[in-house]
Amino acid sequence: MTDFTMEKGADGVAVITWDVKEKSMNVLSLEALEALNAQVDDALADDAVKGIVITSGKDSFAGGMDLNVIAKMKEMAGDSPEKGLFDGIMHMHSVLRKIERAGMDPKTNKGGKPIAAALPGTALGIGLEIPLSTHRIFAADNPKAKIGLPEVMVGIFPGAGGTTRLSRKLGAMGASPFLLEGRLSDPKKAKAAGLIDEVVADPLTAAKDWVLNAKDGDILKPWDAKGYKMPGGAPYHPAGFMTFVGASAMVNGKTQGVYPAAKAMLSAVYEGAMVPFDTALKIEARWFVNVLMNPSSANMIRSLFINKEALDKGAVRPAGVPDQSVKKVGVLGAGMMGAGISLVSAQAGIEVVLIDQSQEAADRGKAYTETYADKGIKRGKSTPEKKEALLSRITATTDLEALKGCDLIIEAVFEDMAVKAEMTKKVEAIIDEDCIFATNTSTLPITDLAKASSRSEQFIGIHFFSPVEKMMLVEIIKGKETGDRAVAKSLDYVRQIRKTPIVVNDARFFYANRCIIPYLNEGIRMVTEGVAPALIENAAKMVGMPLGPLQLTDETSIDLGVKIAKATKAAMGDDYDDACDEILFWLADAGRLGRKANGGFYAYDDKGKRQGLWAELADKYPPLADQTDLIEVQHRLLFAQVLEAVRALEENVLMDIREGDVGAILGWGFAPWSGGPLSWLDMIGAEYAAERCDQLQAAYGNRFECPALLRDMAKKGQSFYGRFGGDQKAA
């Protein structure tokens, strides 16, 4: 059955309905595009058809192009991928241009048939590009619907005419939030911005009425009319010139030059604005091919869409374990983490029992949800009724007996082995036999913590990232005796709260902290060597890290770094590297504990706003006159992280390479443009990576020693995704 079906009504309106039966939301495939093309041809050729309405058979219109298709387009393009891609994209342009011109006489611009789009709900990506090629867009008055072009968020840009049409419709300035930032709007805001034309109760009926009454002038697009001028001015216009200068600065400021899609999109808009519309479509297609040929876009699509979606759907869930959805969760500890866990659990409709030593502390933890709800009401995202429903799901108490009936416990008490062990024993004496016990710890070994449990197969680690409500990753850690049901329970719970899970085996610092701590340490170590702090911080941002290592240390707190250093030294003994201890302990002793104390590597004002790097840092650790090369600094920061990811894979801590890449991007923001640490190594090649390891090891020490796995891959000319595959276990 085709994804597009057409019904010609007695009123003369042909309704083309998009409905991908096997999916909850429409996505466009290449086969479906051909079906749409054929139906448009049929309707335009039929004298009985006065006009066309394109709509959806679902509550939404469309979620975009099937990114699995985009991910494979390059290999499908044959021996000349650039030409194959360009020809395929130009064919897509021809279909949408056919809709736009609708049979008009090319000289007189008359005689065309009106074509409208009726959007029942969300319209994203190609799901908006198709409507943009029609003559009028009607959307349902559905405040939950999202309308926009979010392609830039997954490393590409609107390449089916959306970039050219929207910039010509709104002007470069008006289109920039939707193109360069991927902003999504509800229908009313989309209409106010000019993305769509009408918001109505019944878009299909309204679209039919409009089609039957439209005149030649109603269906001629401004850019096809004589004398068209781009809103806000074209690049050679004084106002337009300033717009593009500002846009270029904005793109480079936000992307630091490492996200190719944004720069390519701006180039397509700039160059396209100076030529006729059909030529502009060719320019857009060429820049789109440029992006698709860049490994960054393929890696971003793979990690941020295909692999993330697979993990969200339970790709690593143990087979044969029945549904383990959580009905009642007990949260031990009402501090920042416990309060956040309670909030996201209640949002998912789960009953929550929030425990702390004092009623005041428990109530304070619940108040976190109240404050969050109040902010939502103020922004128009929530209502007082929803707030009350949310709070009614949380019981704040000191009474452990209230935990009876819980099917999952999440312990988030003080990060101390003895305190956690005592709490485990107390709670296990109360909860049901089949209740799963999870500990939210960022550093303590799960296997050791499980020794306090009388049912270690039901004991597991669930590591949330702070702030819980904002961070999308949850790290699930298996102890040596953790059973499949505990893993399944944790995965099902994480899916309930709409976060992305990764499952790793127990080891010091697990996966995320294992990789991020060396990044922080390498930055701090460079300060002690005389590398300018500003160079360190900017080098990190210029290679795609959201925060430099010094700023991130301030954000996570310097006293936490001291605590981790002491614990690691106690555990590792003579193998411990104390290169960063002096500077961390010095700052801590001076009361400079990071942003929370308004002082750390950075200076802050009284309100906690960062004022720049702390000047006295240079007095203690003066920068060298001859500074290190930028690429050298960047490689030290990146290799410090990626080598730990490879070692985690070697040691079977990381069991699936998809989790390694997705976890890195969502957990600590590892250079999203690269697709993750393992994708980045595939991008630069194992042979070069191994050679670079040898150079860094010779210059800076054994922490850069090339892992045996990477060395073996270099000898065999292998890649991580070639050797392990995107859907296979890494071990």
N, C-alpha and C positions, 0 to 999 in steps of 0.2 A: 504493500500500500504506500502511495506517495505521501510525502509530508505536506504537500499543498494540494488542495482540492478546489474546484471551481463550480459554482452554481449560478446559472444565468436566470435571473428573475424575470417575471412577466413585466415588471416595471422598467426593464431595460438596463438594470444594474447587475453586473457580474461580480459576485462576491467570491474572492479568493481567500480561503481559510487555511491558515498555517497550523498544523497540529502534528507534532512528532509523538506518536502513540506511546512509544516505550520510554519517554522521558517526562519528568514533571514540568519541565520548562522547555520551550522550543529552542533548539540550537540549529544553525544552518550547516548543512553538509553540501558537498559539491553536487551530489545527485539531486538534492532538493532544489538547488539553484537552477538546474536544468528544467525541473518540473515547473518552477515559477516562470522561467523564461518562455516555455512552451504555452503556458496558460495565458500569459500576457499577449503573446502573438495571436493566440486564438481569439481572445476578446477584442483586440484591436482590429482584427480582420472581419469580425462579425458585425454586419450592418445593424443587426437588432440590438446590439449592446451600445448603450449611450455613454456608459462610464463604468469605472471599476472601483471597488473598495477592497483593500487588503486588510484582513483582520486575523484574529487568532481563535482557535477552538479552546483555549485555556483561559484561566483567570489572569494570566500575564500575556504579554505579546511575545517577547523573546529574550533569551539571556545572552545572545551573541552568536559568534561563529563557534563551531565545535573546535576547541583549541587542540584536541587530539589531531584534527585534520591539519591545522596550522603547523603543529609540531612535526608532521610528516611531509609537509608540502615540498620541502627541499629535496628529500630523497625520492619523492614521487616525480620530481621534475626531470629526472634522467641525467644524461651525461653533461648537459649544459643547464645546471640548476638555475642560474640567473635568468636565462632566456625562458625556461619553462615557467618559472615563477612570474616573470613579467607578463608572459602571454596569458597565464591563468588569471592574474589580477586584472589585466585589461579586458578579459572576457567578462569578469564580474562588473567592471565599469560599464561595459556595453549593455548589460542587462538592466542596470539601474538607470543608465542614460536613456534607454528605450522607454522605461517607465516615465521618466521626467519629460521626454519630448512627446510621448503618447500619440505618435502619428501625425504631429504637426508638419505642415509644409515648411521646409527649411528656409524658404525665402520670405514667406508672408507671416510665418509663426501662427497660422490659423489652421483650423480643421482637426485639432487634436481632441482626444477624449479625456474628460476629467478623471483623475485617479486620486483617491483619498486613502488615508490610513486610519483605521479605527483601533485604538490601543485600549484593551480592557484593563491593563495593568503594566507592570514593569517592562521597559524596553531599553535594552543595553547593547552597546556595540553595534554589530550589524543589524540588531533589532531596532536601532534608531536610524542607522544609515539607510535602510530600505525606506522607512517613512520619510526621511529627509529628501528622498528622490521623488516622492509623490507631491501632489499639488496642495494638499491641505492635510494637517494632522489633527485628529480628534482623539482626546484621551479621556478615559473615565475619571470621574471625580473620586479618586481612590488615594487617600493620603498615605497609604502604605506602599504605593507603587514608587519605583525608582526609575528615573529617566536620565540617560547620560551615555557618555563614551569613555569607559574606564580602561581602555586598552593600555594606556601608558603604565598602569599599575602592574602589568605582567610583561613589560619589556617591549611592547610594540606600540603602534598608534593606529587610529582609524584609517584603514587603507582601502576601503571600498567607497571612497568619495566623501566620507564624513568630514575629513580634515578640510578639503577644498570647499564643500558646500557650507559647512558651519562658519568658516572664516569669511566667506563671501556674504553669508546671510547676516551675521552679527558684527562683522569686522574683526580684525585681529585682536583688539583689546577685549571686545565682548565675548569672543570665543575662547580666549586663553584659559579661563578657569575650568572650562569643560574639556578642552583638548590637553592642556599641559598639566593639569592637576587631576584630571579624571573625576571632576566633581559630579555627584549625582543629586538630582532634585526630585521632589514630589511634583505631580502634574501642575499644580497651581504655580509653583515657583518656576517650573520649566516654561510655562506660558508667559510668565512675567519677564523671563530672561529672553524669550523669543525662540526657544528650541522647538516648541509646538505651537499650534494655532488656537485650539479650542479645548476647554475642559467642560464636559457635559455628563449628564447622568447616563445617557445611552449613546455611546459613541458610534455604534453601527448604524442606528437609525439616523443620527445627525449627519453622518458621512454620506449615507444614501441620499438624503434630502439635498445636501450640498451638491453632490455629483449631478443630480437631475436638473439643477438650476444654474450651474456654473457656465460662464461665458468664456470666450477665447482669452480675454484679458485676465481672467481669474487663474488660468493654468500656465501662463507664461512666467517662468522664473525670472527674477530681476536680472541675473547675469546673462540671460539669453536675449534680453531686450536691448534695443539700441540706446547708447548713451549711459550704460550702467557704470556706476562709480562705487568703489568699495567703501562701506561705512567706516568712518574714522580715517579714511585716506589710505591709498596704496603706498608702497615703499618710497616712491619718488615724490610723494606729496609731503609738504613740510610736517603736517600733523602725523601722517603715517610713518614718516622717517623716525620721528621720536618714539612712536609706539614700538617699532621693531628694535630700536636701540635698547629700549627698556626691557622688551621681551627677551632679547639675547642675554642681557645682564641677569635677568631673573632666572632663566634656564641654567646658565652656568653657575649662578650662585647656589641654586638648589641641588643641582646634579653633580657639581664639581667636575663635569666633563666625563663622568664614567657611565652615564646612562645614555646609550646611543639613540634610543627612540625619541627622546624629547628634542634633542638637537636636530635629528632628521625631520621630525614633524615641523619644527619651526622653519627649517630650510624649505620644506615643501610649501608651506604657507607663503613665505617670502618670495620664492621664485614663481610660485603659481599666481600670485597677485599681479604679476607684470605681463601675463600672457592671456590669450583667450581661454575660456573655460575648458574646452576639450584638451588643449595643450597642458593646462594645469593638472588635469587628471593623469596625464602621462607622467608628469613630473612627480605627482604624488605616488604613482605606481613605482617609479624608479627608486624613490627614497624608501618606499616600503620594502622593496626587494633588498635594498642596502641593509635595512634593519634585519630582515629575515636571514640574510647571509651572515650576519654577525653572530658568533656563538653565544653572545650575551643574551639575545632574545630567546634563543632555543633553550638555554639553561634556565632562564627565568620562567618561561612557560612550563617547562618540565617540573621545576621545583615548586613554584608558587601556585600552580594550577593542577597539573596532572598528579604529581606525587602527593601534594597536600590533600587533594580531594580523595585519593586512595587511602591515605592514613585516616582522614576524617570518617571514612566509611568503614573503618575497621580492617584494613589490609593485613595487619599483623596480629589480629585477634586469634587466640587459640581455637582450633577447629573442634567442633563437637560439644562445645560448652553452651548450654541454653542461655537465653536472655538473662542478663544480670542487672537490669535497670534498677537504679536506687530509688527507694520510696522514702526512706528516713535516714538522714545522716547526722551523726554526732560529731561536733567539732570541739576539740579539746584545746582551749587557749583562745582568748578573745582579743589578742593583740592585733597588730596590723594584718598579719597573714590570716589568722583565724577569722577576723571580721570580714576580710575580702572573700574568703572561701564560703562563709555563710551567705554573703550577698549573692554570689554567682549561683549558689545552690538554690536559694529561694527564688531567684529569677527563673530557674529551670523548673519551678513548680515542686521542688523537693522540700519535704518537711525537715526543719533544722533544729537541733538541740545544741545551743552554744553554751559551753561550760567554761567557767573560770573560778579562781579561788575565792573571789569576793563578788557579791552581787553587783557592786558598783562597777567592777571591771567587766563583768558579763554584759551589763546594761550599756556600757560604753561601746562594747563591741557591736551590739545591736544598733546603737545610735549611728554607727557608720553607714548602715543600710538606709536609715532614715534621712541622713544628710544627703546621701547619693540620690534618693528618691526626690527630695526637695529640689535638688539642682535640676533633675529631669523635668519636674513640673514647671520650674522657672523657664526652662528652655522650650517648653511646649512638647516635650518628648514623653511625658507621663501625665497622670491625673491623680487627684487625691484618692480616688477609689482604688487605683492600681497600687498606690503607695500603701494603703491599709491592707490590701490583699498580700502584698509582699511582706510587710512586717508581721502579719498574722501567721506566717509560716515559720517564723523564728521564735524559739523559746529560749530566753536567756536565763540561766540559772547556775547555782553552785551545786545542785543535787545530782550526783552521778546516777542515781536511780532513774532519772529521766531518760537515760540512754537505753533503757529497755525497749526493745522493738526496733532499734536501729539495725539496718542491714549493712551499713558502712560507717566506720569510725575514722576520722582524720585527725590525728594528733598533731597540734601545732604549738606545743609548749616550748619552754626555754631550751636552747640548743645545748643540752648537757646530757650525756649518756645516762647518768644516774637518775636524773629527774624524769627522763623519758621512760626508763625501765620501771620506775615506781608507778608511773601513771598507767603503763601498759598492764601491769599486774592488777591494779585496782579496777580498771575498766573491764578486763577480761573476766573478772569475778562476777560481773553484773550482766554483761551483754549476752545475747543468744549464742549458742554453740556455732552456728553457721555464719555469724557476722564477720565480715572482713575488716581487719585492722590495718590502717595505713598511717605511715608517719610522714609528715611534711618536713624533710630535712634537706639541707643543701650540701652537707659535708659528711655527716656521720654515716659509717657503713651500715647498710640495711641488715646484712647478715649478723653483725654484732648486736644491733638493736633487737633483732628477732630472738636473741637468746633469752630475753626476759619474757617471751611469750610461751604459753603452753601449747600453742597451735601455730607453729612457725610456717606451715604451708599456707596459712591464711593471713600471713604478715607480709606487707609490701610497702614500698616507698612511693609516695606521690609528691613530687617536687613541683610546687607552684613557683612562678616568678612574680616579682612585685613590680607594680601593683596588680593584684590578682585579676581585677575586673578589666584591666587594659591589656595585659599580656596574653597572647594567644596560645602559647606553648605550655604543655604540662608534661613533665618528664616522669615516666613510671619506671621504678627500679625494682628488678627482681632480686631477692636474696637467694642464697644457694638452695634454700628449701621451699621457696615460694611456689605455690601450685598454680595450675592453669586457671582455676576458678577465680583466684585473687587477681590474676592478670586481666581476665575477661571482665570482672566486676569494675576494676579501675578504668579500663578502656570504655566500657559502657557509660560509666559515670562522666568521664571526660567528654564523651560525645553528647551526653545530656546537657552539660553546661556550655556546649558549643565552643569547645576549644580543640586544638589539635594535639593529639598524644604521640609521644615516641616511647618505645619500650627498650630499656637498656639493662644489661647485667650489672650487678653490684661491683663497684671498684671505687677507689678514692676519688672523690669529687664527681663521680658518675660520668656524664658526658659533657654537659654544657659548661659547668664550672671547671672541668678539667681543661677545656679549651680556652675559656675566657681569662682564667687566672694568668696563664703565661703571657697573654696579650697585655694585661695590666702590668705585669712584672717587667716585660721587655721595655715598655714605655718608661717606667720608673728607673730601670737600670740605665737607660740612655741618658737620663737627667744626670745621674751620678758620673757618667762618662764625659759629660760636657757637651752633649748634643742639646741644642737650644730647645727649651720646652715648646715654644711656638712652632718650631719645625716638626717636632714629634706630633703635636696635636693636629696641625694642618695636613701633614703627610697622611695621617690616618683618615681624615675626612675626605681628602682628595682621592683615596683609593676605595671610598665607599662605606667606611665605618661610620655609623651615626654619631658616635662620640669618640673623641680622642681618649687614650688610656688614662691620662691624668684627670680629665673631667669625669670619666666614668668611675675612677677611684674615689673622687670626691662625692659623687652621687651615691655610691654604695656604702660609703663611710670608711675612713682611714682606720678607725679602731677595729672594724671588722677585718680589715687586712692584717692588722697586728695579731688579732685573735687567730686567724687562719694560719699565719706564719708560725706562731708558737705551737699550735696543734700539729702542724705539718712537721715541724722540726722534732717534736717529741716522737712522732710516729716514724720518721725516716732516719733519724740519727745522723750518722756521718754522711749519708747520701743527700742531705738537705743543702740547698743552695741559698745562702743568706745574703746574696748581693743586694737585695732591696730592703733588708731589715733596718739598716742604719737610718735611711731617709724616712721610712715609715714610722719608726720608733721616735725619731726626732720630732716629726710633725705631731705625733700623738702626745708626746710629753709637753709640747708647747700648747696643747689644747686645740690644735688645728685638726679637728676630726672629720673635716669635710663640709659639705654644704649645710648639713644639719646644725653645725656649730659656727656657721658663717666664716669658715676659714679652713683652707687646705692647700692644695696646689694652686688654687685660685683664690682671689680676694672677692669678698662679697659685701654688699651694703647691708644696712640694718634690716631690710626686708628679704634678705637672702638672694638678691639678684646678683648674678655673676658680674664682676667688674674687670675681668682680665686676669692673667696669670699673676700670682703673688710675686711682687718685685724682689722680696728678700730671698726668694728661692735662688736667684742668681748670685746673691752674696755668698751663700753656703756652697753652691755648686755652679761656679762661673762657667758660662759657655765657652767652648774653644773658639779661637779666632778662625780656624779653618774648619768649617762645618761639614758634616757627613752629607754625601749625595742623597737627594730626595728618594730615588728608587731604592737605595740601600736601606734607608729608614723604613720605607714601605714594605720591603721584603722581610725585614726583621719582624715587623709587626704581624704580617700575614703568615709567614712560615711558623712563627711561634704558635699560632692557632692550628693551622692545617696539619702540621706534623702530629699534634696530639689527636686530631680526628683520625689520622691514619693509624696511629698506635692503638686507639680505641677499637678500630676495626680489626687490627691484628690480634688483639687480646680478646676478641669476642664480647667486649663491653657493648660495642655498637654492633647490632645484628643485621641491619638492613641499611644499605647506603642511602636510600631515600630518606630515612630518619636522620641520617647524618647531615644532609643538606638542608632539609626542611627545618630540623631542630636548630641548626646554626642561625638561619635567617630569622626565624620567629623568636628564638630564645635570647640571642644577644645581638642580633642585627648584623651578622656577618655579611658584608658587601653583597647586598641582594642582587646587584647587577650581574654577579658572577654565577648565581644559582647555588651558591654554597661552597664549602671548602673542598669537597671532593670534585665538584663540577669545575671549580677554579683550577685544580690540579690537572683535570682532563683538558682544560682550555690551554694551559701553558705546556702540557705534555709531560709525561713521566720522566722522559730522558733529561729534559732541561731541568725539571724539578729536582731530580737526584743530583745533577751537576751543581745546581745552586745550593743544595744542602751541603755538599762538600766544601764549597767556597765559604759559606756562612759558618760551618763548623770550624774550619781552619782559622777564621778571623775572630770568632766570638765564643767558641766553646762547644762542648758535646751536646748541649740542649738542641742543637741543630743537626745532630747526627741523622743520616738518612735511614728511615725504618726499612727493615728487610723486605717488607711487602712492596714498598715503593721502588726499591732497588731492583727487585725481581721483575716488576712491571716495566721498568725502564729497559731492562735487558731484552724483554720479550716484545717491546713496542706496544704494550697494552694500555688501556684506559680503565678507569674504575667502572664506568657504566658499560664498557665493552666486556670486562672480565666478570663483573658480578650481575650486570643487568639491572634495570630499574625496578624489576618486580621479583627479584630473587634475594634470598638470604645472603648476607655477606660472608658468613662463616663457611 
